[in-house]
Amino acid sequence: MTDKKKDSKLNKWIVFTTMPFQMGVTIYVFFLLGDWLDEKYNVEGGWWTKGFTMLGVIASLYQFIRQANRISKND
């Protein structure tokens, strides 16, 4: 039983240490999508880039909170 608790704590740490990378990748993909749209439609000011980057931040925070809630429910 002690081994199971250690494995569970280790798995939680692994999930929490990979979350920043997941957030970074999500934000970067949304940034690239916005940048591509700005270039395709020749938008001045980079509004697609700014909007999609903010959408990426919101999506990554939602994903982070959802995973944190799921982990805390499994305690």
N, C-alpha and C positions, 0 to 999 in steps of 0.2 A: 504494500500500500504506500509506503514511503517513496518507492521508486516512481509510482504513478504521479504523486504530487510533484516530484522533482521534474519529471517529464512535462507535466502540465505547465509548471512555471517556466521551464525552458522554452516551450512552444509559445507562451505569451511574450517572452522577451524577443523571440525571433520575429513574431508578428509586429511588435512595436518598433523593432529596429529596421524593418523593411518598409514601414509606412512612409517615412520621408522620401524614400526613393520612388514609391508609388505615386506620391503626391507630386514630386518633381516631374516625373514622366507624364502624368496626366496634364499638368499645367503646360509643359513644353509642347505636347501634341496639340493642345488647343491653340497655343501661340502660333505654331506652324500653320494650322488651318486658317487662322485669321490673317496671317501674313500672306498666305497663298491667295486668299480672297481679295486682299488689298491690291496685290499685284495683278490679279486677273481682271478686276473691274476698275483699276487705276483710281483708287480712292485716295484723296489727299488727307493727310492727318492720321492715317493708320487706324481708322475707327473700327474696322473689322478685327484688327490685331488686338486693340485694347479691349473690345467687347468680348472676344473669344478667350482672351487671357483671363479676364475676370470670371467668365463662365467656368473656365478650367479651375480657378481657385475655389469657386463655390462647389463644383463637383468633387474636387479632391477633399475638401473639408467635410462634405456630406459622407463621402466614402470613409474617411477617417473616423467620424463620429459613429457611423453604423458599425464599423468593425470593433470599435472600443466598447460599444454597448453589447455587442454579441459576446465579446470576451468576458465582460463583467457579469453577464447573465449565466455564463458557464461555470462561475465560481462555486 
